[in-house]
């Protein structure tokens, strides 16, 4: 399999980390949708990453769809998404919040750096949404002891950590770690894991 996209994208990174934890071999092509958009679009007409090229040439696009696909390649007991309720929906909720956090971080960056005159209203709205979801995640993580959100590593741990790093690097000074101590500790602990150190890339602003 071939994974397309750079690891400074929280979406690409969370897929790569999951695949490494599943011991699924893949080739990584760190193509940028800006400087190498033609290569990406030749495979995925949406020109979006991550895109996963399967061994038979078929494609899986969008990080959620890719994770659903790779989850199905391993036994149920190994999956990073619990199969039983209520834990399954709880993990999905944290994943949704983390993905939304990443989405707002991307939207804010594009508004501030790709528009000649950014909308002050939209910028403030994105910042408020980012801080609100961080507050919600902080409140829940503070109630859960241990290194992992749900007692063992899940897609929730990965998604939150990848989004935290991406938003923090793309928007220096926006997130005060002291205001979110449980999240900061969680992300630091996850980033210490070998797989997170292997699958990592500092944020590169689109050129």
C-alpha positions as CSV (number, residue, x, y, z in Angstrom):
1,X,0.0,0.0,0.0
2,X,1.1,3.6,-0.6
3,X,0.1,6.4,1.8
4,X,0.1,9.9,0.2
5,X,0.6,13.0,2.2
6,X,3.0,14.8,4.6
7,X,3.2,13.9,8.2
8,X,2.7,17.5,9.3
9,X,-0.9,16.9,8.4
10,X,-2.6,15.5,11.5
11,X,-4.9,13.5,9.2
12,X,-2.0,11.8,7.4
13,X,-0.1,11.3,10.6
14,X,-2.9,9.6,12.5
15,X,-3.4,7.1,9.6
16,X,0.4,6.3,9.4
17,X,0.6,5.8,13.2
18,X,-2.3,3.4,13.1
19,X,-0.9,1.4,10.2
20,X,2.5,1.2,12.0
21,X,0.8,0.0,15.2
22,X,-1.1,-2.6,13.1
23,X,2.2,-3.7,11.6
24,X,0.8,-3.0,8.1
25,X,3.6,-2.3,5.6
26,X,3.2,0.7,3.4
27,X,5.2,3.0,1.2
28,X,5.1,6.7,2.1
29,X,5.0,9.4,-0.5
30,X,5.2,12.8,1.2
31,X,3.5,14.8,-1.5
32,X,2.2,18.3,-0.8
33,X,-1.2,19.3,-2.1
34,X,0.3,22.7,-2.8
35,X,3.7,22.1,-4.4
36,X,2.8,18.6,-5.8
37,X,-0.9,19.0,-6.2
38,X,-0.8,17.6,-9.7
39,X,0.6,14.3,-8.5
40,X,-2.1,14.0,-5.8
41,X,-4.9,15.0,-8.1
42,X,-3.8,12.4,-10.6
43,X,-4.8,9.8,-8.0
44,X,-7.5,11.6,-6.1
45,X,-9.6,14.2,-8.0
46,X,-10.3,16.0,-4.7
47,X,-6.6,16.7,-4.4
48,X,-6.7,15.8,-0.7
49,X,-4.5,13.9,1.6
50,X,-4.3,11.3,3.0
51,X,-5.0,9.1,0.1
52,X,-4.2,5.4,0.4
53,X,-3.4,3.4,-2.8
54,X,-4.1,-0.3,-2.3
55,X,-2.0,-3.1,-3.7
56,X,-4.7,-3.7,-6.4
57,X,-4.6,0.0,-7.5
58,X,-7.9,0.9,-5.8
59,X,-8.0,4.0,-3.7
60,X,-9.3,4.9,-0.2
61,X,-9.6,8.6,0.4
62,X,-10.2,10.6,3.6
63,X,-8.6,9.7,6.9
64,X,-11.8,8.4,8.5
65,X,-12.5,6.0,5.6
66,X,-8.9,4.9,5.6
67,X,-8.9,4.1,9.3
68,X,-12.2,2.2,8.8
69,X,-10.5,0.2,6.1
70,X,-7.3,-0.6,7.9
71,X,-9.3,-1.5,11.1
72,X,-10.9,-4.2,9.0
73,X,-7.5,-5.7,8.1
74,X,-6.8,-6.8,11.7
75,X,-8.6,-9.0,14.2
76,X,-11.3,-7.3,16.2
77,X,-9.4,-7.5,19.5
78,X,-6.5,-5.6,17.9
79,X,-8.5,-2.7,16.6
80,X,-7.8,0.8,17.8
81,X,-11.5,1.4,17.8
82,X,-13.3,-0.6,20.5
83,X,-16.1,-2.8,19.2
84,X,-18.4,-2.8,22.2
85,X,-20.6,-0.1,23.5
86,X,-20.5,2.3,25.2
87,X,-16.7,2.6,24.7
88,X,-17.0,2.5,21.0
89,X,-19.2,5.6,20.8
90,X,-17.1,7.4,23.5
91,X,-14.0,6.9,21.4
92,X,-15.8,8.0,18.3
93,X,-16.9,11.2,20.1
94,X,-13.3,12.1,21.1
95,X,-12.1,11.3,17.6
96,X,-14.8,13.7,16.2
97,X,-13.8,16.5,18.6
98,X,-10.1,16.0,17.7
99,X,-10.8,16.0,14.0
100,X,-12.9,19.1,14.3
101,X,-10.1,20.7,16.2
102,X,-7.7,19.9,13.3
103,X,-10.3,21.1,10.8
104,X,-10.6,24.5,12.5
105,X,-6.8,24.8,12.8
106,X,-6.5,24.3,9.0
107,X,-9.4,26.7,8.3
108,X,-7.8,29.4,10.5
109,X,-4.4,29.0,8.8
110,X,-5.9,29.3,5.3
111,X,-8.0,32.3,6.3
112,X,-5.0,34.1,7.8
113,X,-2.3,33.2,5.3
114,X,-4.0,32.6,1.9
115,X,-6.5,35.5,1.9
116,X,-5.2,39.0,1.2
117,X,-7.7,40.4,3.7
118,X,-8.6,37.8,6.4
119,X,-12.1,38.0,7.8
120,X,-11.8,39.2,11.5
121,X,-15.1,37.6,12.2
122,X,-14.1,34.2,10.8
123,X,-10.7,34.3,12.5
124,X,-12.2,35.0,15.9
125,X,-14.9,32.3,15.3
126,X,-12.2,29.7,14.5
127,X,-10.2,30.6,17.5
128,X,-13.2,30.4,19.8
129,X,-14.1,27.0,18.4
130,X,-10.6,25.7,18.9
131,X,-10.5,26.9,22.5
132,X,-14.0,25.5,23.2
133,X,-13.2,22.1,22.0
134,X,-9.9,22.1,23.8
135,X,-11.7,23.0,27.0
136,X,-14.2,20.1,26.5
137,X,-11.4,17.6,25.8
138,X,-9.4,18.9,28.8
139,X,-12.4,18.5,31.1
140,X,-12.8,14.9,30.1
141,X,-9.1,13.9,30.0
142,X,-8.7,15.3,33.5
143,X,-11.2,12.7,34.8
144,X,-9.3,9.8,33.3
145,X,-6.1,8.6,35.0
146,X,-3.3,6.7,33.2
147,X,-1.4,7.3,30.0
148,X,-4.3,6.5,27.7
149,X,-7.8,8.0,27.4
150,X,-9.6,4.6,27.6
151,X,-7.1,2.4,29.4
152,X,-5.3,1.3,26.2
153,X,-4.2,3.2,23.1
154,X,-7.1,3.9,20.7
155,X,-7.7,6.1,17.7
156,X,-8.8,8.8,20.2
157,X,-5.4,9.1,21.7
158,X,-3.8,9.3,18.3
159,X,-6.3,11.8,16.9
160,X,-6.0,14.2,19.9
161,X,-2.2,14.1,20.0
162,X,-1.9,14.7,16.2
163,X,-4.4,17.6,16.3
164,X,-2.8,19.2,19.4
165,X,0.6,19.2,17.7
166,X,-0.6,20.5,14.4
167,X,-2.7,23.3,15.7
168,X,0.1,24.3,18.2
169,X,2.7,24.4,15.4
170,X,0.5,26.1,12.8
171,X,-0.6,28.8,15.3
172,X,2.2,29.5,17.8
173,X,0.9,31.2,20.9
174,X,-2.8,30.2,20.3
175,X,-2.7,27.3,22.7
176,X,-1.4,27.9,26.3
177,X,-0.4,24.4,27.6
178,X,-0.8,25.7,31.1
179,X,-4.5,26.2,30.5
180,X,-4.9,22.6,29.4
181,X,-2.6,20.6,31.7
182,X,-4.3,17.2,31.2
183,X,-4.2,17.5,27.4
184,X,-0.6,18.8,27.4
185,X,0.5,15.9,29.6
186,X,-1.4,13.4,27.4
187,X,0.2,14.7,24.2
188,X,3.6,14.8,25.7
189,X,3.3,11.2,26.9
190,X,2.1,10.0,23.5
191,X,4.8,11.9,21.6
192,X,7.4,10.1,23.7
193,X,6.3,6.8,22.2
194,X,8.6,5.5,19.5
195,X,5.9,5.3,16.8
196,X,5.0,9.0,17.4
197,X,8.7,9.9,17.1
198,X,9.1,7.9,13.9
199,X,5.9,9.2,12.3
200,X,6.5,13.0,12.7
201,X,7.3,16.1,10.7
202,X,7.5,19.7,11.8
203,X,4.8,21.9,10.3
204,X,5.7,23.3,6.9
205,X,3.6,26.3,5.8
206,X,2.2,25.9,2.3
207,X,4.2,27.7,-0.3
